[in-house]
Amino acid sequence: NRATNALDLNGMIEDIKAAPEGAIVLLHACAHNPTGCDPSKEQWEAISALCKEKDLQVFFDSAYQGFASGDAEADAFALRYFVEQGHN
């Protein structure tokens, strides 16, 4: 969202909903390029549930892991959460 410099979660959810079932999606695990806006843990959980519901094939770009928060473990949350949830 350009006005607030924050993630437009509603827009992202709408885009994911519009993707064909089984589509491939590429997500930035942290330090989103070019905005630097990362979803919260709760937002990642909602994104994960929708991707799972649509049987989307999720790939993560985690090139900046450790640079977003300064903590490589914290920056790995999304990737680890999706694996825990059984994404392919």
N, C-alpha and C positions, 0 to 999 in steps of 0.2 A: 504494500500500500504506500504509494508515494507521499500521500498527505501526512501519514503518521510515521513513516519509515519503520513499519512493523510488518510482520507477515500477514498477508490477506488470507487467513485460514479459510474463510468461506469461499473465496475464489478458487483456492487450491482444491478444496473438497469438491466443488462443482466441476472443475477440470478432471479430477480423478473419476468422478461419477460418470462423466461423458466418455471416458476411455472405454474401448471395447473390452469385453470380458477376456481375460487371458493376455492382455496387452503387456508390453514391457514398459516399466517406468524407471526413470533414473532420478534418484534423490540425493541431495547433499547431506551427509551425516551431520556435518557441523560447518560453521563458518561459510554459510551459503555464499557462493560467488555469483553475482557481484555485490549483493546487498549486505551480507553479514548477518542477516536476520535468520535466526534459528527457531524452529518450533519448540515450545515447552514440552516437558515430559508428557503432560496431559494431551497436548496437541499431537505428539507423536503416537500416542495410544489410539487416538481417533483416526489418524492417517493409516495406521497399521490395520485397524479393524476394517476400514473401508477397502484397503488393498486386498485383504484376505477375503472379504465378501465377494469381491469381483475377480478373485483368483488371478490377480496381477502378478507378473514376474518382476520382482523388485531388485534393482541394482543400486548399490550405494557408491558414491564418490566420497571418499574420506581423505582426500589429499591434504587437508588442513587440520587433521586430528591433532589435538594438543595446542593448536594456535587459537582456537575460539575462546576457550576458558582458561587456558594455561594448564589444563589437566587432561591428559590423554585418556584416562579412564572415564571421566565425565563426558568427554566429547564422543565416546564410543557408545553412549546410551542407545541411540536410535538403532544402530546396527545390531547390537546385542538384544535389544527388545524384540526386533523383528524375528531374529533367529529363535528366541524363546517362544514366540507365538507360532512357530512352525511354518514360516514363509518358505517357499521354495527358493 
